[in-house]
Amino acid sequence: MGAEPDWRQVLNPETVRGLMSNTHTEFEFNDGQWHRGFYDDSGSAELRHWGGRMERTWFVTEDAKVCYRSVTQSCFRLYVNPRFARDLLIEADDGQRSRVLFINKERSISARNFNRPAPGSISHPSAQEIASELSDPATSLPHLDLLLDYRGFGGSQEGADDARGTTLSLRPVLSYDVEDHVRFALRPLLPIVLEQDIAENGGGTRSADIDLADLSVDGLVIRRWPSGLELGAGVAGRLPTATDNALGLDQWLLGPAVLVALHRPWGTLGLRLSQQLDVAGDGDRDTELTLGEYFYALNLGKGWQLASEPVFSYDHRAASGDEWSLPVGVGLWKTVEWRDRPWRMGIEYWHYVEQLDTFGPEFQIRLRLTPVLPRRIGGLPL
């Protein structure tokens, strides 16, 4: 410890374990932000901030360090001072010390006017922890995906090889606790077409500028097991919000949706599927679509992820050769903390290994920006 000779490290592992077991942590920082957490006696822990919860495990080493692990691992030592019988001092492996903490009879560790600690400390998640949490389909962090997609088209239709399109999509992702290890996740998606070459029925293409496409939405109840396996079931649909008939179906679609995913410290893998049928709207045609999204996010460290979320579809009523649209995607995402709020940014490239023979995308470049949202906006809960 250098200076401050009155502080002595707690060297008995059992004493340290007793101090941390079933203990609440609560920190108020100089900027008014709060971090809360809980360390139970089974070795599980969670850190609460930005309206979400990031899970950790913790253990005590033979040399009496407390170590917590999620995507990465960090350790700290506990010090006591005989002059302050109920106070503690925490020192991380990198030498960073927290302010003096107070343990009261309700077994809570609290501090006010706390200097903001380094990411990955006892009271602050690391960038990789936040990135991993945002990649979880059952994430507790409310966020907004801003997705800018540029597509190049091809096909047998005249002018298809020169067709291009740019779309900005807004996708808020909100989730709510149902019970322990069960969450309800809601994901509406509204595409705004900035520029789009559209295939004409009689041949050739025309351009559309600044239009809405159909709004899609899915709502799933997702259960998570300690192994990281996640299974979800719910409904998905599509609403006829397109302002140009060629950009939508002019139908209401509805059907079941399912999800299977694996969320582990190394990353996340998963698949979403829905089967949607027309239930109202234009009755001149029958629509039956199988829609899906496979996704992966592999943690590389320091908030970086090798990740992508390609979307595919199968039209059961389409002409031969126009049923499948299937891309293979690769991308790089980075999560940072800016102005006391997490942001994720990324770029992806999708190559379509199956496309509509007549007119369909051949490649797609996606730019994404994802801010974590406050749990309340204008006093209203999200």
Beta strands, then each sheet from edge to edge (+ up, - down):
strand 1: 8-9
strand 2: 23-29
strand 3: 34-39
strand 4: 44-49
strand 5: 52-60
strand 6: 66-69
strand 7: 73-81
strand 8: 84-92
strand 9: 101-103
strand 10: 108-114
strand 11: 143-154
strand 12: 164-179
strand 13: 182-199
strand 14: 205-212
strand 15: 215-224
strand 16: 229-239
strand 17: 251-264
strand 18: 267-281
strand 19: 288-301
strand 20: 304-308
strand 21: 311-315
strand 22: 324-338
strand 23: 341-354
strand 24: 360-371
strand 25: 376-377
strand 26: 380-381
sheet 1: 1+ 7- 6+ 5- 4+ 3- 2+ 10+ 9- 8+
sheet 2: 14+ 13- 12+ 11- 24+ 23- 22+ 20- 19+ 18- 17+ 16- 15+
sheet 3: 14+ 13- 12+ 11- 24+ 23- 22+ 21-
sheet 4: 25+ 26-
end
